[in-house]
Amino acid sequence: NIHSTEIAASQEALELAYELATVNDARIHNILDNVILLMVPSLNPDGQDMITKWYLQHDGTPSEGSRMPYKYHFYADHDNNRDWFFFSLQESRLMAQVLYHDWYPEIVMDQHQMGSTGARFFLPPYADPVNPNVAPSVMANTNLVGKHIIAEMQDQGFKGLVTNTVFNAFFEGTMSKTPLWHNRIGILTEAASARVATPLFFPRTSLRGMGQDLPEYKQQTNFLDPWPGGWWRLRDIVEYQKAAALSLLDMAAMYKEKFKTNFYELNRRAIEVKPEDHPEAYVLPQDQLDPGNLLELLTRLRYANVEIFRAGKDFRSAAGDFQAGDFVIPLAQPARAYVKDLLERQHYPDLREYPGGPPRQPYDVTAWTLPLQMGVKAVALNEALTIPLEKVETLRLDIDNSWIQPGWVAIERRFTHGHQLVNRLAKSDIDIFELTEDVGGFSRGTFLVRCDAGNRERLQSLADGTQIQLQQLPLPAGEPAPPLQKIRPARIGIYQPWIPWVYDEGWLRLVLDNFEFSYQVLHNPDLQKKSSLSDKLDVLILTSQNRGSILKGLSGREKKLGDPELPAEYNGGIGDKGVEAIRKFVNNGGTLLCFGEACEFAIEKLRLPAENVLENLGRKDFFIPGSILEMTLDGGSALSYGMPAQVPVYINNRVALKLLPYPAEIRETGFYAERQLLLSGWAVGEELLHGKAALAEIPVGKGKVILYAFRPQHRSQTYGTFKLIFNALY
């Protein structure tokens, strides 16, 4: 039970444990004699409690079975099952310790629920496409296990079982799929949902197909025995899930030697890489634009028990020259497929609904290349390494701040974690400044701190804690101070709608918390009060959310008789009062940041001189379902401080900006050049982006609106674009 709204698995786990402990038959005894079962009834027990309390609170009212209007996971809500290679969340990290460090299970099963109106139960085989980095033997055995469970459940009379649709095995990042890249069998089950614990009745004509591989609700090869309709209860879901779990345990017991031998052989083959298997290794140089992001990337790999080394001496290869101390990840290790998949670029196949037709909707996203997302240089080596390697046990950067002397100390803006250090300094009542022009090799915008005897040790300690290398600012003799201005962290507000699946908002809070920014969370009433937002905020952030739901919340949805109603206090969006409050806030000097789809809200409601050129296009003309593209930056903007000229950005929406004539200067801070833009993933119609703006700063009254036509904090993974947010917060 990862998703707290999918309540059945947590109930089923208790019954399964009880039956394993009490049933006295040959099948159960065989399981207990031959299988070690690690059971996690709930990976998010807080969310489990929240959903249960919400349901019981509204049981017997018009709100019975309604979706709780706030997140059941403090940051991620349903996106907590997209964190299984990045490990941003504490729950994922704890499970990674179990999976990849302590127990090494050969088989992982993750039980979920899906929509209500299609098949009753999904099991592998997964839908196309298959990820080329997953060993064919892993997929074959995953298919075998899924088909075994299907056959056994069919024999037991369960109906509505489906395979080979919706859920593909290309995307890495879910609890059930990521083990595939670790040479393990990964089984996802998805049961049709009730309304939490409220039964639903399904007339036969209410049932429909499920994805492009089950276009109609009728018998076919992957859907052999359709469920005829009728009542569907929480008890039904528990029985389907329990039957699947027992079938898996029974199969694991029967074929214990096969599964263990396969696991051993797959890992042995990964270690014994053939000469034609490229690359041999990846080198991540220690000399990076932002060494802190390098450390973050390596830390993510270590959560999954990837073996990391440092070069014992300088060396030369066909890919370039490297230094002693550079990080080296040989692919001759059990995690070969995992490392390769995370560090290389994804090439998603061009799958269409029919020849010449619109693209097939992938399951989730098509790109996740960590070096691109994090702004880290990683070099593939196609020749064998012959230099000595030193295994890394503790990940740290080679920094030394012990030399700090009284005077002006610089924190370079290229360091993403420099913002974390600045926030710590500000909370320690140490004044922060920034250069207003280039001085002594340091660029305009560089953070400055006056070091003296009273704060020297504190400054050094804080810098060491954030792994930031400080620099002394050289000043000509007799010059009292560099050209600078004092800055302070902005008063930040984040709009949080009563729509829990606006995941972008939660990921932003996690990023700001990780970098120790202070902020306020605002709900609809906070934007509708008569008091001015300017009295408490300098910056307001709208994360990616369509304009209709910003305005109307869930109340804009058409409801049928019998649909649950949200309590009145959670209905609606910001409304006209909220729009007017935002308009006044910006005109009075505030800064509004809009991410992704929220740009369309600002364009329409603030009447900005901009157009979304992709607004009315269909999938056949433009389709970028979670891919990484190249954006070019205007280095003259303060938003670009510390950034390279070209930067990979994460696109998962249809927003590209055409800016219009205006009586004040508009900055096209980021734009798409007229060349190949796709770096990783899949893009249909990318030429429509050529010459369009991706990041724009538009003055409005005394304030400004900044439009980000991408997701600068996508799932807290895009460290390479965090500074484009942070630079707007001082």
Secondary structure, DSSP 8 states (H G I E B T S, - for coil): --STT-THHHHHHHHHHHHHHH--SHHHHHHHHH------S-S-HHHHHHHHHHHHHHTTSTTTT---SS-SSTTTGGGGGG-TTT--SHHHHHHHHIIIII---SEEEEEEEE-SSS-SEE-SS-EEEE-TTS-HHHHHHHHHHHHHHHHHHHHTT---EE-SSS-EES---STTTGGGGGT-EEEEEEEE--BTTB-EEE-GGG----STTS-SSS-BTTB-S----EEE-HHHHHHHHHHHHHHHHHHHHHTHHHHHHHHHHHHHHHHS--TTSS-SEEEE-S--S-HHHHHHHHHHHHHTT---EEESS-EEETTEEE-TT-EEEES-STTHHHHHHHHS--B----BSSTTS-B---SS-S---HHHHHT---EEE-S---S-EEE-SS-------TT--SEEEEE-TT-THHHHHHHHHHHTT--EEEESS-BTTB-TT-EEEEE-TTTHHHHHHHHHHTT---EE----TT--S-SEEEE----EEEE--S-TT-HHHHHHHHHHHHTT--EEEE-HHHHHSSS-GGGT-SEEEE-S--HHHHHHGGGGS---TT-----GGG-S-SHHHHHHHHHHHHHTT-EEEEETTHHHHHHHHTT-SEEETTTT--TTT-B-SSEEEEEEE-TTSGGGTT--SEEEEEE-S---EEE---SS--EEEEE--SS--EEEB--BSGGGGTT-EEEEEEEETTEEEEEESS-TTGGGT-GGGHHHHHTT--
